[in-house]
Amino acid sequence: VIVGRALPDVRDGLKPVHRRVLYAMNVLGNDWNKAYKKSARVVGDVIGKYHPHGDLAVYNTIVRMAQPFSLRYMLVDGQG
């Protein structure tokens, strides 16, 4: 097991895949005051630029960040 990917970082509590998704959303312009974007767009951007693995891990990460019981603060506002 690669510990750097399995355990959250001490500085912010995020795994590398969480950090990549949040960075890709920031680059795409997903802000709280703008319209929603489809998750396939975010997942495609993450897979294409930052996380060259399957899309299932990225979808699961986005869903986990949108659940109120998963993290202390919801990092993604899920719609639909």
N, CA, C and O atoms as a GROMACS GRO file, in nm:
protein
  320
    1VAL      N    1   0.085  -0.117   0.000
    1VAL     CA    2   0.000   0.000   0.000
    1VAL      C    3   0.089   0.124   0.000
    1VAL      O    4   0.183   0.133   0.078
    2ILE      N    5   0.059   0.216  -0.087
    2ILE     CA    6   0.132   0.342  -0.090
    2ILE      C    7   0.069   0.434   0.014
    2ILE      O    8  -0.045   0.479  -0.002
    3VAL      N    9   0.143   0.462   0.118
    3VAL     CA   10   0.088   0.536   0.231
    3VAL      C   11   0.054   0.680   0.192
    3VAL      O   12  -0.041   0.736   0.246
    4GLY      N   13   0.128   0.739   0.100
    4GLY     CA   14   0.102   0.877   0.060
    4GLY      C   15  -0.035   0.896  -0.004
    4GLY      O   16  -0.091   1.005   0.001
    5ARG      N   17  -0.089   0.788  -0.064
    5ARG     CA   18  -0.222   0.799  -0.124
    5ARG      C   19  -0.331   0.747  -0.034
    5ARG      O   20  -0.447   0.787  -0.047
    6ALA      N   21  -0.296   0.658   0.059
    6ALA     CA   22  -0.397   0.593   0.142
    6ALA      C   23  -0.439   0.678   0.262
    6ALA      O   24  -0.555   0.675   0.303
    7LEU      N   25  -0.345   0.753   0.318
    7LEU     CA   26  -0.374   0.831   0.438
    7LEU      C   27  -0.390   0.979   0.404
    7LEU      O   28  -0.316   1.031   0.320
    8PRO      N   29  -0.483   1.046   0.467
    8PRO     CA   30  -0.496   1.191   0.444
    8PRO      C   31  -0.373   1.266   0.495
    8PRO      O   32  -0.306   1.221   0.588
    9ASP      N   33  -0.345   1.378   0.434
    9ASP     CA   34  -0.230   1.460   0.470
    9ASP      C   35  -0.257   1.530   0.603
    9ASP      O   36  -0.371   1.565   0.634
   10VAL      N   37  -0.153   1.551   0.680
   10VAL     CA   38  -0.168   1.614   0.811
   10VAL      C   39  -0.203   1.762   0.797
   10VAL      O   40  -0.276   1.816   0.881
   11ARG      N   41  -0.154   1.828   0.694
   11ARG     CA   42  -0.173   1.972   0.679
   11ARG      C   43  -0.319   2.010   0.659
   11ARG      O   44  -0.368   2.103   0.723
   12ASP      N   45  -0.388   1.939   0.571
   12ASP     CA   46  -0.526   1.978   0.540
   12ASP      C   47  -0.627   1.864   0.550
   12ASP      O   48  -0.747   1.889   0.537
   13GLY      N   49  -0.584   1.742   0.573
   13GLY     CA   50  -0.675   1.630   0.586
   13GLY      C   51  -0.727   1.575   0.455
   13GLY      O   52  -0.824   1.499   0.455
   14LEU      N   53  -0.665   1.612   0.344
   14LEU     CA   54  -0.710   1.567   0.212
   14LEU      C   55  -0.614   1.463   0.155
   14LEU      O   56  -0.493   1.469   0.176
   15LYS      N   57  -0.672   1.368   0.082
   15LYS     CA   58  -0.590   1.274   0.006
   15LYS      C   59  -0.552   1.341  -0.126
   15LYS      O   60  -0.614   1.441  -0.164
   16PRO      N   61  -0.453   1.288  -0.196
   16PRO     CA   62  -0.413   1.350  -0.323
   16PRO      C   63  -0.527   1.359  -0.426
   16PRO      O   64  -0.535   1.457  -0.499
   17VAL      N   65  -0.614   1.259  -0.431
   17VAL     CA   66  -0.724   1.264  -0.528
   17VAL      C   67  -0.822   1.375  -0.492
   17VAL      O   68  -0.877   1.440  -0.581
   18HIS      N   69  -0.846   1.399  -0.362
   18HIS     CA   70  -0.933   1.510  -0.322
   18HIS      C   71  -0.872   1.643  -0.364
   18HIS      O   72  -0.941   1.732  -0.414
   19ARG      N   73  -0.743   1.654  -0.343
   19ARG     CA   74  -0.673   1.779  -0.378
   19ARG      C   75  -0.678   1.803  -0.529
   19ARG      O   76  -0.696   1.916  -0.573
   20ARG      N   77  -0.663   1.696  -0.607
   20ARG     CA   78  -0.668   1.711  -0.753
   20ARG      C   79  -0.806   1.753  -0.801
   20ARG      O   80  -0.818   1.837  -0.890
   21VAL      N   81  -0.910   1.695  -0.742
   21VAL     CA   82  -1.046   1.730  -0.781
   21VAL      C   83  -1.076   1.876  -0.747
   21VAL      O   84  -1.132   1.948  -0.829
   22LEU      N   85  -1.040   1.918  -0.628
   22LEU     CA   86  -1.066   2.057  -0.588
   22LEU      C   87  -0.988   2.155  -0.675
   22LEU      O   88  -1.039   2.261  -0.710
   23TYR      N   89  -0.865   2.120  -0.711
   23TYR     CA   90  -0.786   2.207  -0.797
   23TYR      C   91  -0.847   2.215  -0.937
   23TYR      O   92  -0.856   2.323  -0.995
   24ALA      N   93  -0.890   2.101  -0.991
   24ALA     CA   94  -0.953   2.101  -1.123
   24ALA      C   95  -1.082   2.182  -1.123
   24ALA      O   96  -1.111   2.252  -1.219
   25MET      N   97  -1.160   2.172  -1.016
   25MET     CA   98  -1.283   2.251  -1.006
   25MET      C   99  -1.252   2.400  -0.999
   25MET      O  100  -1.325   2.481  -1.055
   26ASN      N  101  -1.146   2.435  -0.932
   26ASN     CA  102  -1.106   2.575  -0.924
   26ASN      C  103  -1.062   2.625  -1.061
   26ASN      O  104  -1.096   2.737  -1.099
   27VAL      N  105  -0.986   2.545  -1.133
   27VAL     CA  106  -0.941   2.585  -1.267
   27VAL      C  107  -1.059   2.599  -1.362
   27VAL      O  108  -1.061   2.690  -1.446
   28LEU      N  109  -1.158   2.510  -1.350
   28LEU     CA  110  -1.277   2.517  -1.436
   28LEU      C  111  -1.368   2.635  -1.400
   28LEU      O  112  -1.455   2.672  -1.479
   29GLY      N  113  -1.348   2.693  -1.285
   29GLY     CA  114  -1.431   2.806  -1.245
   29GLY      C  115  -1.555   2.767  -1.170
   29GLY      O  116  -1.654   2.840  -1.173
   30ASN      N  117  -1.553   2.653  -1.103
   30ASN     CA  118  -1.667   2.613  -1.020
   30ASN      C  119  -1.662   2.690  -0.890
   30ASN      O  120  -1.592   2.651  -0.797
   31ASP      N  121  -1.736   2.797  -0.882
   31ASP     CA  122  -1.743   2.877  -0.761
   31ASP      C  123  -1.883   2.869  -0.704
   31ASP      O  124  -1.976   2.822  -0.770
   32TRP      N  125  -1.898   2.914  -0.582
   32TRP     CA  126  -2.027   2.907  -0.515
   32TRP      C  127  -2.130   2.999  -0.580
   32TRP      O  128  -2.250   2.975  -0.566
   33ASN      N  129  -2.088   3.102  -0.649
   33ASN     CA  130  -2.182   3.198  -0.706
   33ASN      C  131  -2.204   3.180  -0.855
   33ASN      O  132  -2.263   3.266  -0.920
   34LYS      N  133  -2.158   3.070  -0.912
   34LYS     CA  134  -2.175   3.044  -1.055
   34LYS      C  135  -2.264   2.923  -1.076
   34LYS      O  136  -2.295   2.850  -0.982
   35ALA      N  137  -2.304   2.903  -1.199
   35ALA     CA  138  -2.392   2.792  -1.232
   35ALA      C  139  -2.321   2.658  -1.213
   35ALA      O  140  -2.198   2.650  -1.219
   36TYR      N  141  -2.401   2.553  -1.190
   36TYR     CA  142  -2.346   2.419  -1.173
   36TYR      C  143  -2.290   2.369  -1.305
   36TYR      O  144  -2.336   2.407  -1.412
   37LYS      N  145  -2.189   2.282  -1.296
   37LYS     CA  146  -2.134   2.215  -1.414
   37LYS      C  147  -2.154   2.065  -1.395
   37LYS      O  148  -2.160   2.016  -1.282
   38LYS      N  149  -2.162   1.995  -1.505
   38LYS     CA  150  -2.183   1.850  -1.498
   38LYS      C  151  -2.060   1.783  -1.438
   38LYS      O  152  -1.947   1.826  -1.457
   39SER      N  153  -2.085   1.676  -1.364
   39SER     CA  154  -1.974   1.606  -1.301
   39SER      C  155  -1.885   1.538  -1.405
   39SER      O  156  -1.765   1.520  -1.381
   40ALA      N  157  -1.941   1.499  -1.519
   40ALA     CA  158  -1.859   1.437  -1.623
   40ALA      C  159  -1.753   1.533  -1.675
   40ALA      O  160  -1.644   1.490  -1.713
   41ARG      N  161  -1.784   1.660  -1.677
   41ARG     CA  162  -1.686   1.759  -1.721
   41ARG      C  163  -1.570   1.768  -1.623
   41ARG      O  164  -1.454   1.773  -1.663
   42VAL      N  165  -1.602   1.769  -1.496
   42VAL     CA  166  -1.499   1.775  -1.392
   42VAL      C  167  -1.416   1.647  -1.393
   42VAL      O  168  -1.294   1.651  -1.386
   43VAL      N  169  -1.484   1.532  -1.401
   43VAL     CA  170  -1.414   1.404  -1.400
   43VAL      C  171  -1.324   1.391  -1.522
   43VAL      O  172  -1.211   1.344  -1.510
   44GLY      N  173  -1.372   1.432  -1.638
   44GLY     CA  174  -1.289   1.426  -1.759
   44GLY      C  175  -1.166   1.514  -1.747
   44GLY      O  176  -1.058   1.475  -1.791
   45ASP      N  177  -1.182   1.630  -1.689
   45ASP     CA  178  -1.069   1.720  -1.671
   45ASP      C  179  -0.968   1.662  -1.572
   45ASP      O  180  -0.847   1.670  -1.594
   46VAL      N  181  -1.017   1.604  -1.464
   46VAL     CA  182  -0.927   1.545  -1.364
   46VAL      C  183  -0.852   1.426  -1.423
   46VAL      O  184  -0.731   1.414  -1.404
   47ILE      N  185  -0.922   1.339  -1.494
   47ILE     CA  186  -0.857   1.222  -1.552
   47ILE      C  187  -0.758   1.263  -1.660
   47ILE      O  188  -0.648   1.208  -1.669
   48GLY      N  189  -0.795   1.360  -1.741
   48GLY     CA  190  -0.709   1.402  -1.850
   48GLY      C  191  -0.583   1.473  -1.808
   48GLY      O  192  -0.480   1.461  -1.873
   49LYS      N  193  -0.590   1.548  -1.699
   49LYS     CA  194  -0.476   1.632  -1.663
   49LYS      C  195  -0.402   1.588  -1.537
   49LYS      O  196  -0.280   1.602  -1.530
   50TYR      N  197  -0.474   1.535  -1.439
   50TYR     CA  198  -0.411   1.517  -1.308
   50TYR      C  199  -0.414   1.376  -1.252
   50TYR      O  200  -0.328   1.342  -1.171
   51HIS      N  201  -0.507   1.293  -1.292
   51HIS     CA  202  -0.527   1.162  -1.228
   51HIS      C  203  -0.551   1.057  -1.336
   51HIS      O  204  -0.666   1.022  -1.363
   52PRO      N  205  -0.445   1.005  -1.399
   52PRO     CA  206  -0.463   0.915  -1.514
   52PRO      C  207  -0.500   0.773  -1.474
   52PRO      O  208  -0.430   0.678  -1.509
   53HIS      N  209  -0.610   0.758  -1.403
   53HIS     CA  210  -0.660   0.626  -1.366
   53HIS      C  211  -0.807   0.621  -1.403
   53HIS      O  212  -0.855   0.707  -1.478
   54GLY      N  213  -0.878   0.524  -1.354
   54GLY     CA  214  -1.019   0.510  -1.388
   54GLY      C  215  -1.104   0.624  -1.333
   54GLY      O  216  -1.066   0.692  -1.238
   55ASP      N  217  -1.219   0.642  -1.396
   55ASP     CA  218  -1.306   0.752  -1.356
   55ASP      C  219  -1.385   0.721  -1.229
   55ASP      O  220  -1.437   0.812  -1.165
   56LEU      N  221  -1.395   0.594  -1.192
   56LEU     CA  222  -1.475   0.558  -1.075
   56LEU      C  223  -1.419   0.619  -0.946
   56LEU      O  224  -1.495   0.662  -0.860
   57ALA      N  225  -1.288   0.622  -0.933
   57ALA     CA  226  -1.227   0.681  -0.813
   57ALA      C  227  -1.259   0.830  -0.803
   57ALA      O  228  -1.279   0.882  -0.693
   58VAL      N  229  -1.262   0.898  -0.916
   58VAL     CA  230  -1.289   1.042  -0.914
   58VAL      C  231  -1.437   1.067  -0.884
   58VAL      O  232  -1.469   1.158  -0.807
   59TYR      N  233  -1.527   0.988  -0.942
   59TYR     CA  234  -1.669   1.002  -0.911
   59TYR      C  235  -1.695   0.976  -0.762
   59TYR      O  236  -1.768   1.050  -0.697
   60ASN      N  237  -1.634   0.870  -0.708
   60ASN     CA  238  -1.652   0.840  -0.566
   60ASN      C  239  -1.598   0.952  -0.478
   60ASN      O  240  -1.656   0.982  -0.374
   61THR      N  241  -1.490   1.013  -0.520
   61THR     CA  242  -1.433   1.124  -0.443
   61THR      C  243  -1.527   1.244  -0.442
   61THR      O  244  -1.546   1.306  -0.338
   62ILE      N  245  -1.586   1.276  -0.556
   62ILE     CA  246  -1.678   1.389  -0.564
   62ILE      C  247  -1.801   1.362  -0.477
   62ILE      O  248  -1.849   1.452  -0.407
   63VAL      N  249  -1.853   1.240  -0.483
   63VAL     CA  250  -1.970   1.205  -0.403
   63VAL      C  251  -1.936   1.214  -0.254
   63VAL      O  252  -2.016   1.264  -0.175
   64ARG      N  253  -1.820   1.165  -0.216
   64ARG     CA  254  -1.780   1.169  -0.075
   64ARG      C  255  -1.766   1.312  -0.026
   64ARG      O  256  -1.801   1.342   0.088
   65MET      N  257  -1.714   1.400  -0.109
   65MET     CA  258  -1.696   1.539  -0.067
   65MET      C  259  -1.830   1.613  -0.060
   65MET      O  260  -1.838   1.720   0.000
   66ALA      N  261  -1.935   1.559  -0.121
   66ALA     CA  262  -2.066   1.623  -0.118
   66ALA      C  263  -2.155   1.571  -0.005
   66ALA      O  264  -2.261   1.628   0.021
   67GLN      N  265  -2.114   1.465   0.062
   67GLN     CA  266  -2.195   1.407   0.169
   67GLN      C  267  -2.168   1.480   0.301
   67GLN      O  268  -2.053   1.498   0.339
   68PRO      N  269  -2.273   1.521   0.370
   68PRO     CA  270  -2.253   1.596   0.495
   68PRO      C  271  -2.199   1.510   0.610
   68PRO      O  272  -2.143   1.564   0.705
   69PHE      N  273  -2.216   1.377   0.603
   69PHE     CA  274  -2.171   1.291   0.711
   69PHE      C  275  -2.032   1.234   0.687
   69PHE      O  276  -1.977   1.166   0.773
   70SER      N  277  -1.974   1.262   0.571
   70SER     CA  278  -1.845   1.204   0.535
   70SER      C  279  -1.728   1.286   0.587
   70SER      O  280  -1.632   1.231   0.641
   71LEU      N  281  -1.736   1.414   0.570
   71LEU     CA  282  -1.631   1.505   0.615
   71LEU      C  283  -1.692   1.605   0.713
   71LEU      O  284  -1.814   1.617   0.722
   72ARG      N  285  -1.609   1.675   0.783
   72ARG     CA  286  -1.661   1.775   0.878
   72ARG      C  287  -1.735   1.886   0.804
   72ARG      O  288  -1.842   1.929   0.848
   73TYR      N  289  -1.678   1.931   0.694
   73TYR     CA  290  -1.742   2.035   0.612
   73TYR      C  291  -1.757   1.982   0.470
   73TYR      O  292  -1.664   1.924   0.415
   74MET      N  293  -1.874   2.002   0.411
   74MET     CA  294  -1.894   1.961   0.273
   74MET      C  295  -1.808   2.050   0.183
   74MET      O  296  -1.814   2.173   0.192
   75LEU      N  297  -1.729   1.988   0.099
   75LEU     CA  298  -1.640   2.062   0.010
   75LEU      C  299  -1.702   2.084  -0.127
   75LEU      O  300  -1.659   2.172  -0.202
   76VAL      N  301  -1.803   2.004  -0.160
   76VAL     CA  302  -1.869   2.013  -0.290
   76VAL      C  303  -2.019   2.023  -0.265
   76VAL      O  304  -2.073   1.949  -0.182
   77ASP      N  305  -2.085   2.112  -0.334
   77ASP     CA  306  -2.230   2.125  -0.324
   77ASP      C  307  -2.292   2.036  -0.430
   77ASP      O  308  -2.294   2.071  -0.548
   78GLY      N  309  -2.344   1.922  -0.389
   78GLY     CA  310  -2.404   1.828  -0.483
   78GLY      C  311  -2.541   1.874  -0.528
   78GLY      O  312  -2.619   1.928  -0.450
   79GLN      N  313  -2.568   1.853  -0.655
   79GLN     CA  314  -2.698   1.891  -0.710
   79GLN      C  315  -2.756   1.771  -0.783
   79GLN      O  316  -2.685   1.706  -0.860
   80GLY      N  317  -2.882   1.742  -0.760
   80GLY     CA  318  -2.948   1.635  -0.832
   80GLY      C  319  -2.945   1.503  -0.762
   80GLY      O  320  -2.998   1.405  -0.815
   0.00000   0.00000   0.00000
